[in-house]
């Protein structure tokens, strides 16, 4: 799978209007340059990250993806359409890993949906969706960037909605060796 990084002025303008801000010509020029900068930054680890995500999950992405880089939006990142808000490069790389795992889970929805719903029937959709996403994300970040990088990511995630999900993920994580479908089928983890 390959990721094409795209700056779309129209998309960025739409997101700016949504949060009631103007998109200046200076922002546009900065974003065109930043798009190239982030693409080069991703090039260093991108193949290794995608390979690790697939290897750890034992799932495959379906096709290439476009990733839109924008100067401003409410969320730091979303998976559909894959979009990252401009931040520091390291944080963006971590957010991209998280969103790619969301995409992988979505690409393999039929294999995972019933399993996760059976295990956590009373929990919210957001909670159920994030259990496999955060398990895989944590393992990828630790494998490639180390435990310190994971702890920095966790600190940031504990300030947003994910703070309610991480305790459960961290409690079952020691039993997660990889292969998310097999892990969720194994009732011994919960």
N, C-alpha and C positions, 0 to 999 in steps of 0.2 A: 504494500500500500504506500502511496505517495501523498504527501500533503502539499497542496498549492496554496501559498499565502497570497491573499488578495486584499487590496485596499479599494473599496468602493465608496466613492464620494457620495453617491445617492443614499446608500445604506447608512453611512456616517451622518449625513444630514437628517435622515429620518430619526435616528436615535437621538440626535441633538434636539430636535424639535419635541420629541417625546419627553425629554427632561427639561424642556423650556430653556435651551441655551442656543446661542448662535454658533455656527461653524464658520470660522474665519478662513481666509485664503492661507494664512500662516499655518493653521492647523493642518490644512490639506497638504501643503508642501512638506511639513514635518512628518506627516503620516506616510507619504510616499517614500521618504528617506527611511523612516522607521521600518516600513514593510521590508525593505532590502536588508536592513540591519538584523531584524528578527529572523528572517529567512536564513541568513548566514549563521546566526547564533544557533538556530535549530539544526542546521546541517551537521554540526559537530556530534550531536547525540541522537538525532531523530531516528535513524535506522535502528540503532541499538534500543531506543525506547519502544518503538513499535514492535520490534522482535521480542523484547522482554514482555510486553503486554500480552502478545499472542502466546508466548511460551508459558507464562505463569497461568494464564486463564485456560489454556488449551482450547481457545476459540480463535476464529479468524475474522478479520475485517472483510467487508464486502466492498471492493472497489476503492478508488482513490477518493480523497476528500478535499474540499476547499475550506480554508480557514480564513475568515474575514477578520482583519485587524481594524479596530475603530478607536477613535480618540476619547470617546466618552459614552458610557451607558450605565444603567443602574447596577447591573451585575458585573463582576469581574470577568465572567465567561459564561457562555451557554453552549450547549451541544447541537442545537438544531435551530437555525443553521449554525454551524461551528463558528463561534465568534469570540475573540479575545479583546478586552479593553486594554489599551496601552498602560503599562505599569513598568516596573523594573523587569529586566529580562529574566532573571531567575524565577521570580514569582509567576511570570507569564508561562514559563516552561512547566512549572508545577501545575498550574491551572490547566494547561493544555493536556498534560497526562491525565488528569481527572476527567476532562471532557472527552478525551479519546476513549477512555474506559466506558463512559456513558454510551458513546457511539457503538463500541464493541458489544455492549450488553443489548443495546437496541437492535443491532444487526443479528443477534442471536436470541432474540426475545422468546421464541418458542421453546428453547432449551431451558430457560431459566425462570420464566414467569410463574408457572405452577409450583415449582420448588420453593421459591421465596415466599409465595403467598401461603403455602402450607405451613411453613416454619413460623412466619410472623403474621397470622391472619388478623390480629387485632390492631396492628400498627398501621400508620398512614402510608400512602403510596410513596411519599418522599422517603420515609424511613426504609421501607422494603426495597426501593430502588437503590438506595445508597449502601446497603450492606455489601453486596458484591462489588460495587464500584470502589468503595473505600478499602476493602480487603485487597483488591488487586492493585489499587493506587499505592497503598502503603508498601506492598512487597516490591513493586517496581521502583519506587523512590529509594527504598533502602538498598535494593540490589545495585542500582546505578550510582546513586549519589551519597549513600550512607545514612546511618541512623540520625546523625545530626540534622541533615536536610529534612528528614521526616519530622523530627521534633519541631523544627521551624515551621513546617507546613501545618502540623497539628496545632501549634500555638495560634496561627492565623485562623484556622478553621474553627477553633473554639470560641471565636468572636462572632461567628455567623451561625446560621441555622443548623449547621452540621454538628454543633456542640452536643446536641441531643442524641446523635447517632454514634459518634466516636466511642463512647464508653462501651457499648455493645460490641462494636467492631474490635476494639482492643481486647475485650475479654475472650473472644473466640479466635483472634488472630494467631496465638501460639499453635493452634491445631491446623492452621491453613498452610499447607505446603505447596499448593498450586492446584490446578484443575478445578475450577470453580463449580462446575456441574457435579463432579464426583463429591466434592466437599459438601455441597448443599444436599446431596442425596444421603450423605452419611449422618444419621440422626444422633451420633455420639458427640457431635460438636456442641450441641445446645442442651 
